[in-house]
Amino acid sequence: MEDQRAEQKLQINKEDIKYIIKNIDSSKYNIIDVGSGYGESTIEFASFDNKKIVIACEKYIDGIKNIIENAKIESLNNVFIFQGNVHQLLDEYCIKNSISEIWILFPDPWPKKRHFKRRLINVVFFNKIKKFLKKEAIIHIASDSKSYISEILKCISDVKNDFLWINQNKQEWDYSNLSLPKTKYYKKALENGLNPFYIKLMKL
Ligand SMILES: C[S@@+](CC[C@H](N)C(=O)[O-])C[C@H]1O[C@@H](n2cnc3c(N)ncnc32)[C@H](O)[C@@H]1O
Protein backbone atom coordinates (compact mmCIF):
# COMPACT_ATOMS: atom_id res chain seq x y z
CA MET A 1 0.00 0.00 0.00
CA GLU A 2 2.73 2.43 1.02
CA ASP A 3 4.81 1.65 -2.07
CA GLN A 4 1.84 2.22 -4.40
CA ARG A 5 1.25 5.62 -2.82
CA ALA A 6 4.94 6.43 -3.06
CA GLU A 7 4.91 5.78 -6.81
CA GLN A 8 2.11 8.32 -7.34
CA LYS A 9 3.97 11.33 -8.65
CA LEU A 10 2.80 14.87 -8.27
CA GLN A 11 1.01 16.38 -11.28
CA ILE A 12 1.73 20.01 -10.83
CA ASN A 13 0.06 23.11 -12.32
CA LYS A 14 2.27 25.51 -14.24
CA GLU A 15 1.74 28.19 -11.57
CA ASP A 16 2.93 25.83 -8.80
CA ILE A 17 6.21 24.79 -10.45
CA LYS A 18 7.94 27.53 -8.46
CA TYR A 19 7.45 25.45 -5.30
CA ILE A 20 9.54 22.54 -6.58
CA ILE A 21 13.12 22.64 -5.32
CA LYS A 22 15.62 23.12 -8.13
CA ASN A 23 18.83 23.86 -6.31
CA ILE A 24 20.03 24.84 -2.87
CA ASP A 25 21.89 28.11 -2.37
CA SER A 26 24.33 27.47 0.46
CA SER A 27 24.59 31.20 1.24
CA LYS A 28 20.98 31.03 2.54
CA TYR A 29 19.69 29.61 5.83
CA ASN A 30 18.31 26.28 4.58
CA ILE A 31 16.01 24.09 6.65
CA ILE A 32 14.98 20.58 5.58
CA ASP A 33 11.77 19.21 7.08
CA VAL A 34 12.25 15.45 6.59
CA GLY A 35 9.04 13.41 6.34
CA SER A 36 7.05 16.60 6.50
CA GLY A 37 3.72 14.75 6.29
CA TYR A 38 0.91 17.29 5.92
CA GLY A 39 3.39 20.11 6.47
CA GLU A 40 2.16 21.80 9.65
CA SER A 41 5.82 22.14 10.66
CA THR A 42 6.99 23.33 7.22
CA ILE A 43 4.40 26.11 7.15
CA GLU A 44 5.14 27.10 10.74
CA PHE A 45 8.90 27.40 10.14
CA ALA A 46 8.43 29.33 6.88
CA SER A 47 5.89 31.75 8.41
CA PHE A 48 8.12 32.35 11.40
CA ASP A 49 10.98 33.77 9.33
CA ASN A 50 10.59 34.51 5.62
CA LYS A 51 14.35 34.86 5.16
CA LYS A 52 14.82 31.17 5.91
CA ILE A 53 14.31 28.63 3.13
CA VAL A 54 12.19 25.63 4.16
CA ILE A 55 12.36 22.48 2.06
CA ALA A 56 9.63 19.95 2.74
CA CYS A 57 10.77 16.43 1.89
CA GLU A 58 7.96 13.90 1.77
CA LYS A 59 7.35 10.71 -0.16
CA TYR A 60 3.56 10.96 -0.30
CA ILE A 61 1.62 13.11 -2.69
CA ASP A 62 -1.25 14.07 -0.35
CA GLY A 63 1.09 15.79 2.09
CA ILE A 64 2.95 17.58 -0.70
CA LYS A 65 -0.32 18.90 -2.18
CA ASN A 66 -1.40 20.14 1.23
CA ILE A 67 1.88 22.01 1.71
CA ILE A 68 1.55 23.77 -1.66
CA GLU A 69 -2.04 24.77 -0.87
CA ASN A 70 -1.09 26.20 2.52
CA ALA A 71 2.00 27.97 1.17
CA LYS A 72 -0.34 29.67 -1.35
CA ILE A 73 -2.90 30.61 1.30
CA GLU A 74 -0.17 32.12 3.48
CA SER A 75 1.58 33.73 0.45
CA LEU A 76 4.88 32.13 1.43
CA ASN A 77 7.78 32.52 -1.01
CA ASN A 78 10.28 30.58 1.07
CA VAL A 79 8.69 27.10 0.92
CA PHE A 80 9.99 24.47 -1.49
CA ILE A 81 9.02 20.87 -1.90
CA PHE A 82 10.80 17.67 -2.78
CA GLN A 83 8.65 14.60 -3.32
CA GLY A 84 10.80 11.57 -2.57
CA ASN A 85 13.30 10.01 -0.25
CA VAL A 86 15.55 12.29 1.82
CA HIS A 87 18.59 10.29 0.66
CA GLN A 88 17.78 11.33 -2.92
CA LEU A 89 17.31 14.96 -1.88
CA LEU A 90 20.72 14.95 -0.20
CA ASP A 91 22.52 13.13 -3.00
CA GLU A 92 21.05 15.05 -5.91
CA TYR A 93 20.30 18.56 -4.64
CA CYS A 94 22.46 19.30 -1.62
CA ILE A 95 26.07 20.31 -1.65
CA LYS A 96 28.66 20.18 1.12
CA ASN A 97 28.02 22.64 4.00
CA SER A 98 24.69 23.85 2.64
CA ILE A 99 22.08 22.92 5.28
CA SER A 100 21.50 24.96 8.44
CA GLU A 101 18.82 22.86 10.15
CA ILE A 102 17.19 19.46 9.78
CA TRP A 103 13.88 18.56 11.41
CA ILE A 104 12.74 14.95 11.66
CA LEU A 105 9.45 14.98 13.52
CA PHE A 106 7.91 11.60 14.26
CA PRO A 107 9.82 9.49 11.73
CA ASP A 108 8.09 6.20 10.88
CA PRO A 109 8.76 4.12 14.03
CA TRP A 110 8.76 0.63 12.46
CA PRO A 111 7.83 -0.86 15.86
CA LYS A 112 8.48 -4.54 15.06
CA LYS A 113 12.01 -5.62 15.94
CA ARG A 114 12.50 -7.31 12.57
CA HIS A 115 11.75 -3.93 10.89
CA PHE A 116 14.14 -1.80 12.99
CA LYS A 117 16.63 -1.83 10.10
CA ARG A 118 14.10 0.18 8.03
CA ARG A 119 14.29 3.09 10.46
CA LEU A 120 15.63 6.29 8.92
CA ILE A 121 17.80 7.47 11.81
CA ASN A 122 20.91 5.40 12.45
CA VAL A 123 24.67 5.92 12.48
CA VAL A 124 24.81 5.66 8.68
CA PHE A 125 22.27 8.49 8.44
CA PHE A 126 24.23 10.71 10.84
CA ASN A 127 27.43 10.04 8.94
CA LYS A 128 25.68 10.91 5.71
CA ILE A 129 24.09 14.20 6.81
CA LYS A 130 27.24 15.52 8.46
CA LYS A 131 28.89 16.51 5.19
CA PHE A 132 25.81 18.41 3.98
CA LEU A 133 25.35 20.30 7.25
CA LYS A 134 27.00 23.62 7.93
CA LYS A 135 29.15 23.96 11.04
CA GLU A 136 26.87 24.37 14.10
CA ALA A 137 23.81 23.25 12.11
CA ILE A 138 20.96 22.06 14.31
CA ILE A 139 19.21 18.70 14.07
CA HIS A 140 15.80 18.33 15.71
CA ILE A 141 14.30 14.89 16.23
CA ALA A 142 11.07 13.84 17.94
CA SER A 143 9.46 10.48 18.47
CA ASP A 144 6.93 8.76 20.71
CA SER A 145 8.63 5.38 20.24
CA LYS A 146 10.70 4.49 23.30
CA SER A 147 12.70 1.87 21.43
CA TYR A 148 13.46 4.29 18.57
CA ILE A 149 14.53 7.01 21.01
CA SER A 150 16.87 4.65 22.86
CA GLU A 151 18.33 3.54 19.53
CA ILE A 152 18.86 7.19 18.53
CA LEU A 153 20.51 8.01 21.87
CA LYS A 154 22.88 5.11 21.36
CA CYS A 155 23.71 6.43 17.87
CA ILE A 156 24.36 9.89 19.36
CA SER A 157 26.97 8.39 21.62
CA ASP A 158 28.53 6.65 18.59
CA VAL A 159 28.72 9.92 16.62
CA LYS A 160 29.71 12.19 19.52
CA ASN A 161 32.82 13.40 17.71
CA ASP A 162 30.63 15.04 15.07
CA PHE A 163 27.38 15.89 16.91
CA LEU A 164 26.73 17.44 20.30
CA TRP A 165 23.53 16.55 22.16
CA ILE A 166 22.33 19.98 23.32
CA ASN A 167 19.18 19.33 25.38
CA GLN A 168 20.46 16.89 27.97
CA ASN A 169 18.26 18.22 30.80
CA LYS A 170 15.10 16.25 31.50
CA GLN A 171 12.78 19.29 31.24
CA GLU A 172 14.07 19.96 27.70
CA TRP A 173 13.10 16.49 26.39
CA ASP A 174 9.36 16.83 26.84
CA TYR A 175 7.96 17.80 23.43
CA SER A 176 4.66 18.97 24.94
CA ASN A 177 6.36 21.45 27.27
CA LEU A 178 8.26 23.12 24.45
CA SER A 179 7.17 25.47 21.73
CA LEU A 180 7.32 22.92 18.91
CA PRO A 181 5.00 22.23 15.95
CA LYS A 182 1.78 20.42 16.83
CA THR A 183 1.89 18.08 13.85
CA LYS A 184 -0.60 15.37 12.95
CA TYR A 185 1.60 12.64 14.45
CA TYR A 186 2.27 14.66 17.58
CA LYS A 187 -1.49 14.87 18.13
CA LYS A 188 -1.85 11.13 17.40
CA ALA A 189 0.78 10.39 20.05
CA LEU A 190 -1.18 12.38 22.65
CA GLU A 191 -4.43 10.61 21.69
CA ASN A 192 -2.63 7.32 22.30
CA GLY A 193 -1.49 8.49 25.74
CA LEU A 194 2.16 8.73 24.67
CA ASN A 195 4.65 11.35 25.74
CA PRO A 196 6.80 12.42 22.78
CA PHE A 197 10.50 12.87 23.36
CA TYR A 198 12.50 15.67 21.70
CA ILE A 199 16.21 15.60 20.88
CA LYS A 200 18.27 18.60 19.76
CA LEU A 201 21.78 18.18 18.36
CA MET A 202 24.42 20.46 16.96
CA LYS A 203 26.89 19.51 14.26
CA LEU A 204 30.39 20.20 15.47
C1 LIG B 1 4.86 9.27 10.93
S1 LIG B 1 4.88 10.41 9.62
C2 LIG B 1 5.20 11.97 10.41
C3 LIG B 1 4.76 13.13 9.57
C4 LIG B 1 4.97 14.52 10.21
N1 LIG B 1 6.37 14.82 10.43
C5 LIG B 1 4.21 14.64 11.50
O1 LIG B 1 4.86 14.79 12.56
O2 LIG B 1 2.97 14.59 11.45
C6 LIG B 1 6.43 10.06 8.84
C7 LIG B 1 6.51 10.64 7.45
O3 LIG B 1 7.83 10.46 6.95
C8 LIG B 1 7.78 10.15 5.57
N2 LIG B 1 9.01 9.45 5.25
C9 LIG B 1 9.40 8.24 5.70
N3 LIG B 1 10.63 7.93 5.27
C10 LIG B 1 11.02 8.97 4.49
C11 LIG B 1 12.19 9.25 3.74
N4 LIG B 1 13.19 8.36 3.70
N5 LIG B 1 12.27 10.41 3.07
C12 LIG B 1 11.25 11.31 3.11
N6 LIG B 1 10.11 11.11 3.81
C13 LIG B 1 10.00 9.96 4.48
C14 LIG B 1 6.53 9.30 5.44
O4 LIG B 1 6.02 9.33 4.14
C15 LIG B 1 5.59 9.95 6.46
O5 LIG B 1 4.76 10.92 5.86
The ligand as an SDF file (V2000), in Angstrom:
LIG
                    3D

 27 29  0  0  0  0  0  0  0  0999 V2000
    4.8620    9.2740   10.9320 C   0  0  0  0  0  0  0  0  0  0  0  0
    4.8830   10.4120    9.6190 S   0  0  0  0  0  0  0  0  0  0  0  0
    5.2040   11.9660   10.4130 C   0  0  0  0  0  0  0  0  0  0  0  0
    4.7630   13.1340    9.5720 C   0  0  0  0  0  0  0  0  0  0  0  0
    4.9750   14.5180   10.2100 C   0  0  0  0  0  0  0  0  0  0  0  0
    6.3700   14.8170   10.4320 N   0  0  0  0  0  0  0  0  0  0  0  0
    4.2140   14.6350   11.4980 C   0  0  0  0  0  0  0  0  0  0  0  0
    4.8590   14.7910   12.5610 O   0  0  0  0  0  0  0  0  0  0  0  0
    2.9700   14.5860   11.4520 O   0  0  0  0  0  0  0  0  0  0  0  0
    6.4310   10.0620    8.8440 C   0  0  0  0  0  0  0  0  0  0  0  0
    6.5130   10.6350    7.4460 C   0  0  0  0  0  0  0  0  0  0  0  0
    7.8320   10.4610    6.9500 O   0  0  0  0  0  0  0  0  0  0  0  0
    7.7770   10.1510    5.5660 C   0  0  0  0  0  0  0  0  0  0  0  0
    9.0120    9.4510    5.2520 N   0  0  0  0  0  0  0  0  0  0  0  0
    9.4020    8.2400    5.7030 C   0  0  0  0  0  0  0  0  0  0  0  0
   10.6250    7.9290    5.2650 N   0  0  0  0  0  0  0  0  0  0  0  0
   11.0240    8.9740    4.4900 C   0  0  0  0  0  0  0  0  0  0  0  0
   12.1900    9.2480    3.7450 C   0  0  0  0  0  0  0  0  0  0  0  0
   13.1950    8.3580    3.6970 N   0  0  0  0  0  0  0  0  0  0  0  0
   12.2680   10.4050    3.0660 N   0  0  0  0  0  0  0  0  0  0  0  0
   11.2530   11.3060    3.1050 C   0  0  0  0  0  0  0  0  0  0  0  0
   10.1110   11.1060    3.8140 N   0  0  0  0  0  0  0  0  0  0  0  0
   10.0010    9.9610    4.4840 C   0  0  0  0  0  0  0  0  0  0  0  0
    6.5260    9.3000    5.4410 C   0  0  0  0  0  0  0  0  0  0  0  0
    6.0160    9.3340    4.1400 O   0  0  0  0  0  0  0  0  0  0  0  0
    5.5920    9.9490    6.4560 C   0  0  0  0  0  0  0  0  0  0  0  0
    4.7590   10.9200    5.8550 O   0  0  0  0  0  0  0  0  0  0  0  0
  1  2  1  0
  2  3  1  0
  2 10  1  0
  3  4  1  0
  4  5  1  0
  5  6  1  0
  5  7  1  0
  7  8  2  0
  7  9  1  0
 10 11  1  0
 11 12  1  0
 11 26  1  0
 12 13  1  0
 13 14  1  0
 13 24  1  0
 14 15  1  0
 14 23  1  0
 15 16  2  0
 16 17  1  0
 17 18  1  0
 17 23  2  0
 18 19  1  0
 18 20  2  0
 20 21  1  0
 21 22  2  0
 22 23  1  0
 24 25  1  0
 24 26  1  0
 26 27  1  0
M  CHG  2   2   1   9  -1
M  END
$$$$
